[in-house]
Amino acid sequence: MAPIQLLQVGCGGMGLRHIYGLIELRERGFDSFDLIALCDRNASSAEYVAGVAEKGLGIRPRIYSDSRDMLDAERSAEAVNIVTDTAAHHELALLAFEAGLHVVVEKPMALTVRACRTMISASKSAGLVLSVSENYRRDPINRMTKALLESGIIGDIRLSINLFTMGGPDVRQAAAWRHLKNRGGMILDYGVHVSDLTLYMLGDVERVYAETHLWQKTRKIAEPPDRMRKFYQHRVKEDFEEESSIIEASSEDTGVAVLRFISGAIGQITYSDASPGESSDTDIIYGSKGSLRLSVSRSGQPVKVTFLGRSDPVDSNDLLNEIPNFRLDEVTSRIFGSGDRIYQYDSSFDESDRKLIAVELQDFYGAVTSGRSPEVSGDVGLDAVAFSYAILESGHLSRPVVFNDVRQDRINSYQQEINEIINI
Ligand SMILES: NC(=O)c1ccc[n+]([C@@H]2O[C@H](COP(=O)([O-])OP(=O)(O)OC[C@H]3O[C@@H](n4cnc5c(N)ncnc54)[C@H](O)[C@@H]3O)[C@@H](O)[C@H]2O)c1
């Protein structure tokens, strides 16, 4: 099969990381994509990322600063990878479908539930693939976790607790748009990972009750954290980030949600990036026979299963015996390179990050070339966005919401202002 002729829009921090994902694929022997052009409204960002692509892939992609110009000029293109910040996702996807191109788009799939639904219907009417780049579920340890839960190792699921708190007055990951309601605040931007993993591990949610709040009303533009600096150093600040080092936040930074799953299990998700002092990152599921603590995605650490009446967790190696049929898919095992039954791995954040991007892009390749659905299809991507909005809608309305009402866009009063701005 010939490589897919690929365009990429968005050359900020994640845009660069996608190039490392493409290089990883090539180095592992997958000749799946020819990256023919890059677009960013900041030409210098596109130039920088093109340099990295040239070094790692052997060919320098052409550069554009306007996506319409790129779509007009690149007649051999077959697909677009959308890695801009979330506000542009749906508009760019619609343009791509109009031009007859398949689309792979970073999470969150789009700014609102309605925007996601518009993308799904455009992809269906055009008969083109729509795939969402959700990386966390693809971590080999999360694949094993799902197999363990399905095996019934901790019995009937009763309770799931997800707690992520941190503090500080700085903008997250160098980009101030992450604190603006109309551009996708943190409960959408980070929360959508939790939403997708929760639905992946525990199945559909019936209803959600949440309290939400914006505590940190101003934030300071600061250097990205060390781990992210190399990815974001070329990023060009937006005008409003240049004008002042302090920005006004407009999206909720704290949400505490209580969930009822269709299965009957109960759950709780707490997210806050306005909780100074001790931070926490805990994801634990309780069943009738014991508990399962999830691994932090991309850490390579094993899951911890602790049985009723025992204080020590089960030896991680023994966990594999509980799931004799568990196998990673061929692409993941080839890219992670330690066989198809791994319960931990030892790689740096950068390495695991690019491997997971490689896996998701290869899934997109498979969907385009074979006609099958991608794993994280538009419908799956929509569910994760709707779940994050169920929390925000419930907090806004001060009452529980039925998840399906949010997914179907029947409850949308929090999102109304955003839908008006993006004109849908
Ligand atoms: N999966 C993950 O782990 C992960 C991690 C970080 C970011 N992301 C996602 O990746 C996306 C990008 O995030 P980021 O951190 O790279 O943001 P960023 O601000 O660093 O980069 C966004 C880039 O898109 C460009 N851009 C925006 N609109 C454009 C348009 N219409 N045409 C051309 N260029 C345009 C900007 O100029 C900027 O260079 C977001 O959706 C974010 O949620 C995912």
The ligand as a Tripos MOL2 file, in Angstrom:
@<TRIPOS>MOLECULE
LIG
   44    48     1     0     0
SMALL
NO_CHARGES

@<TRIPOS>ATOM
      1 N1         -2.9910   14.2600   23.4550 N.am      1 LIG1
      2 C1         -2.2400   14.9820   24.2730 C.2       1 LIG1
      3 O1         -1.6100   14.4600   25.1870 O.2       1 LIG1
      4 C2         -2.1630   16.4600   24.0320 C.ar      1 LIG1
      5 C3         -1.1940   17.2360   24.6730 C.ar      1 LIG1
      6 C4         -1.1220   18.6090   24.3740 C.ar      1 LIG1
      7 C5         -2.0330   19.1780   23.4930 C.ar      1 LIG1
      8 N2         -3.0020   18.3880   22.9130 N.ar      1 LIG1
      9 C6         -3.9930   18.9720   21.9990 C.3       1 LIG1
     10 O2         -3.3250   19.3970   20.8130 O.3       1 LIG1
     11 C7         -3.9220   20.5890   20.3040 C.3       1 LIG1
     12 C8         -2.8390   21.6560   20.1630 C.3       1 LIG1
     13 O3         -2.3130   21.9800   21.4330 O.3       1 LIG1
     14 P1         -0.8920   22.6860   21.6110 P.3       1 LIG1
     15 O4         -0.4800   22.4430   22.9960 O.co2     1 LIG1
     16 O5         -0.0060   22.2930   20.5110 O.co2     1 LIG1
     17 O6         -1.2940   24.2380   21.4240 O.3       1 LIG1
     18 P2         -0.3530   25.4110   20.9120 P.3       1 LIG1
     19 O7         -1.0030   26.6730   21.2880 O.co2     1 LIG1
     20 O8          1.0520   25.1540   21.3560 O.co2     1 LIG1
     21 O9         -0.3590   25.2330   19.3260 O.3       1 LIG1
     22 C9         -1.4530   25.4870   18.5080 C.3       1 LIG1
     23 C10        -0.9020   25.9220   17.1540 C.3       1 LIG1
     24 O10        -1.9820   25.9550   16.2140 O.3       1 LIG1
     25 C11        -1.8180   27.1110   15.4000 C.3       1 LIG1
     26 N3         -3.1520   27.4430   14.8480 N.ar      1 LIG1
     27 C12        -4.2860   27.6970   15.5270 C.ar      1 LIG1
     28 N4         -5.3130   27.8950   14.6840 N.ar      1 LIG1
     29 C13        -4.8130   27.7730   13.4330 C.ar      1 LIG1
     30 C14        -5.3810   27.8340   12.1290 C.ar      1 LIG1
     31 N5         -6.6840   28.0880   11.9480 N.pl3     1 LIG1
     32 N6         -4.5740   27.6330   11.0670 N.ar      1 LIG1
     33 C15        -3.2530   27.3820   11.2330 C.ar      1 LIG1
     34 N7         -2.6600   27.2980   12.4480 N.ar      1 LIG1
     35 C16        -3.4310   27.4810   13.5310 C.ar      1 LIG1
     36 C17        -1.2490   28.1590   16.3360 C.3       1 LIG1
     37 O11        -0.6170   29.1910   15.6330 O.3       1 LIG1
     38 C18        -0.2920   27.3180   17.1830 C.3       1 LIG1
     39 O12         1.0040   27.2840   16.6240 O.3       1 LIG1
     40 C19        -5.0380   20.9630   21.2810 C.3       1 LIG1
     41 O13        -6.2700   20.4930   20.7890 O.3       1 LIG1
     42 C20        -4.6500   20.2250   22.5520 C.3       1 LIG1
     43 O14        -5.7500   19.8900   23.3610 O.3       1 LIG1
     44 C21        -3.0540   17.0520   23.1540 C.ar      1 LIG1
@<TRIPOS>BOND
     1     1     2 1
     2     2     3 2
     3     2     4 1
     4     4     5 ar
     5     4    44 ar
     6     5     6 ar
     7     6     7 ar
     8     7     8 ar
     9     8     9 1
    10     8    44 ar
    11     9    10 1
    12     9    42 1
    13    10    11 1
    14    11    12 1
    15    11    40 1
    16    12    13 1
    17    13    14 1
    18    14    15 2
    19    14    16 1
    20    14    17 1
    21    17    18 1
    22    18    19 2
    23    18    20 1
    24    18    21 1
    25    21    22 1
    26    22    23 1
    27    23    24 1
    28    23    38 1
    29    24    25 1
    30    25    26 1
    31    25    36 1
    32    26    27 ar
    33    26    35 ar
    34    27    28 ar
    35    28    29 ar
    36    29    30 ar
    37    29    35 ar
    38    30    31 1
    39    30    32 ar
    40    32    33 ar
    41    33    34 ar
    42    34    35 ar
    43    36    37 1
    44    36    38 1
    45    38    39 1
    46    40    41 1
    47    40    42 1
    48    42    43 1
@<TRIPOS>SUBSTRUCTURE
     1 LIG1         1 GROUP 0 **** ****
